[in-house]
């Protein structure tokens, strides 16, 4: 089975697979892409590249207006994440909440500073991302986003001019394999400097975001964490104002 979400919405597609008790892998193209594994019509796994689980699945737009899909039949293993109707309801709820929080928080990778040092915002003293705070608190990402959203409104938090992914060191497969050219990001990404160093050296953040998105989507950049990074980068391009020309 194959088609496009422009003619077969994802909710309708999943309800069809559920009704037919289909087993197999559903792949949806997009930025980001999504993979769902189904057994007997129920979702037993999936996510965005190497970021898997309900949080990753729900980070994909349930009502995406387009995106080619392909369903490959085959037995799958794993525990049902949620019964289909419950999954769709939770997915829609998380989409709505995330969309509301992203109006203020452009990305879970954004780093914030705690101004008062009082719980629960003491984890932000010195600067921490929303994803980092979720781990420190031991709560789902959406709960961390809500707490940060509240902290920004109350004045307990302030955004810093950096993102968690600034600390990543990524070695491009073409680094040092071809003659260097001015501004060639593949040469700059040699695994020695982190991405924040590139920004500090003058690489425009949105240019770097687009380059990373293209490289991850094409499979040229393979590293742990590329799934959540791809999701955050695409959110940032949607919600971060463009610099003045």
C-alpha positions in Angstrom: 0.0 0.0 0.0 1.3 3.5 -0.9 0.0 6.9 -1.4 0.1 10.5 0.0 -1.3 12.1 3.1 -2.7 14.8 0.8 -5.3 12.3 -0.3 -5.3 9.8 2.6 -4.9 11.6 5.9 -2.8 9.9 8.5 -5.7 9.4 10.9 -7.8 7.7 8.2 -4.8 5.6 7.1 -4.2 4.3 10.6 -7.9 3.6 11.2 -7.9 1.6 7.9 -4.8 -0.4 9.0 -6.4 -1.0 12.4 -9.7 -2.1 11.0 -7.9 -4.6 8.7 -5.7 -5.8 11.6 -2.7 -5.2 9.4 0.9 -6.0 10.4 3.9 -4.3 8.9 6.0 -1.1 8.7 4.4 2.2 7.7 7.0 4.8 6.4 6.0 8.4 6.0 8.3 10.8 4.2 8.6 14.3 5.5 10.7 16.7 7.5 10.9 14.9 9.8 10.0 11.4 8.5 8.0 8.9 10.6 8.1 5.1 10.9 5.4 3.1 12.6 5.5 -0.6 13.3 2.1 -2.3 13.5 1.1 -5.7 14.6 -2.5 -6.9 14.1 -3.6 -3.3 13.6 -2.0 -1.8 16.7 1.2 0.4 16.9 3.9 -1.5 18.7 6.8 0.8 17.9 8.2 3.6 15.8 9.5 7.1 15.9 11.7 9.6 14.0 14.9 8.0 12.9 16.7 6.8 16.1 14.3 8.7 18.5 11.6 6.2 19.3 8.6 5.8 21.5 5.4 7.7 22.1 7.1 11.1 22.6 8.8 10.8 19.2 5.7 9.5 17.4 3.6 12.4 18.9 6.2 14.9 17.8 5.0 14.2 14.2 2.0 16.2 13.0 -1.0 13.9 13.1 -2.7 16.1 10.6 0.3 16.7 8.3 -1.2 18.0 5.0 1.1 15.9 2.8 3.8 13.3 2.7 4.3 10.1 0.7 3.7 6.9 2.6 4.4 3.3 2.0 3.2 0.3 4.0 5.2 -2.9 3.8 3.4 -6.0 5.3 5.3 -8.2 7.7 5.1 -9.5 11.3 6.3 -7.1 14.0 7.2 -7.7 17.6 6.7 -5.4 20.6 4.2 -4.2 23.1 1.2 -2.2 22.0 2.0 1.4 22.9 -1.7 2.3 23.3 -4.9 0.8 21.7 -5.3 2.6 18.4 -8.2 5.0 19.4 -6.5 5.9 22.7 -3.2 6.4 20.8 -4.8 8.8 18.3 -6.5 10.7 21.1 -3.3 11.1 23.0 -1.4 12.0 19.8 -3.8 14.7 19.0 -3.7 16.1 22.6 0.1 16.1 22.6 0.2 17.8 19.2 -2.2 20.6 20.4 -0.2 21.2 23.6 3.1 21.2 21.9 1.9 23.6 19.3 0.8 26.0 22.1 4.1 25.8 23.9 6.1 26.3 20.7 4.5 29.7 20.3 6.8 30.7 23.2 9.5 27.9 23.2 10.8 27.6 19.7 12.4 24.3 20.4 13.1 21.8 23.2 16.8 22.4 22.5 16.6 26.0 23.5 18.7 26.8 26.6 17.2 28.8 29.4 18.7 30.3 32.6 17.0 30.1 36.0 16.7 33.6 37.5 15.8 32.8 41.1 17.4 29.4 41.7 14.3 28.1 43.4 12.7 24.7 42.6 11.7 23.5 40.1 13.7 26.1 38.1 17.0 25.5 40.0 17.9 22.9 37.4 18.4 25.8 35.0 21.0 27.6 37.0 24.0 27.9 34.6 21.8 27.2 31.6 20.0 24.1 30.5 17.8 23.0 27.6 14.2 21.9 27.9 15.2 18.4 26.9 18.0 18.5 29.6 15.4 19.7 32.2 13.1 16.9 31.3 15.9 14.4 32.1 16.8 16.2 35.3 13.2 16.3 36.5 12.5 12.7 35.3 9.3 13.8 33.5 8.0 13.5 29.9 9.2 16.2 27.5 5.7 17.8 27.2 5.6 18.3 31.0 9.0 20.0 30.8 7.8 22.2 28.0 4.8 23.2 30.1 7.0 24.0 33.1 9.3 26.2 31.0 6.3 27.9 29.3 5.0 28.7 32.8 8.5 29.8 34.0 8.8 32.2 31.1 5.5 33.7 31.8 6.2 34.1 35.5 9.7 35.6 34.9 11.5 32.7 36.6 13.3 31.8 33.3 15.0 33.7 30.5 16.1 32.3 27.2 19.8 32.3 26.4 21.2 32.7 22.9 22.1 29.1 22.4 20.7 25.6 21.9 21.6 22.2 23.2 22.8 21.0 19.8 25.5 23.8 19.9 27.5 21.3 22.0 27.5 18.5 19.4 30.7 17.6 17.5 29.7 16.1 14.1 32.2 14.8 11.6 30.9 15.1 8.1 32.0 12.1 5.9 33.5 14.5 3.3 35.6 16.4 5.9 39.3 16.4 4.9 38.4 14.3 1.8 38.3 17.1 -0.7 40.0 20.5 -1.2 38.7 23.1 1.3 36.4 25.8 0.0 35.5 29.0 1.8 32.2 28.5 3.7 32.0 24.8 2.9 30.2 23.4 6.0 31.2 19.8 5.3 34.9 20.9 5.8 34.1 22.9 8.9 32.3 19.9 10.4 35.5 17.9 11.0 34.6 16.6 14.4 37.0 18.9 16.2 34.9 22.1 16.6 31.4 21.8 18.0 28.4 23.4 16.2 28.4 26.3 18.6 32.0 27.1 17.6 30.8 27.3 14.0 28.1 29.8 14.9 30.6 31.8 16.9 32.9 31.8 13.9 30.1 33.4 11.8 28.0 30.6 10.3 24.4 31.8 10.3 22.3 29.5 12.5 19.5 29.0 10.0 22.0 28.1 7.3 23.5 25.5 9.7 20.0 24.3 10.6 19.1 23.8 6.9 22.4 22.1 6.2 22.0 19.6 9.1 18.4 18.9 8.1 19.4 18.1 4.5 22.3 16.0 5.7 20.3 14.0 8.2 17.4 13.5 5.8 19.7 12.3 3.0 21.5 9.9 5.4 24.9 11.6 5.0 25.0 12.5 8.7 24.7 9.4 10.9 25.1 9.9 14.7 23.2 9.1 17.9 20.5 11.6 18.6 19.8 12.6 15.0 16.1 11.9 15.3 15.4 14.4 18.1 17.8 16.9 16.5 16.0 16.7 13.2 12.7 17.3 14.9 14.0 20.3 16.9 15.8 21.9 13.9 12.6 21.8 11.8 10.6 23.3 14.7 13.3 26.0 15.1 13.0 27.0 11.4 9.3 27.3 11.8 9.3 29.3 15.0 12.6 31.3 15.1 12.4 34.7 13.4 14.7 35.2 10.4 17.6 37.6 11.0 17.2 41.1 9.4 18.5 41.3 5.9 
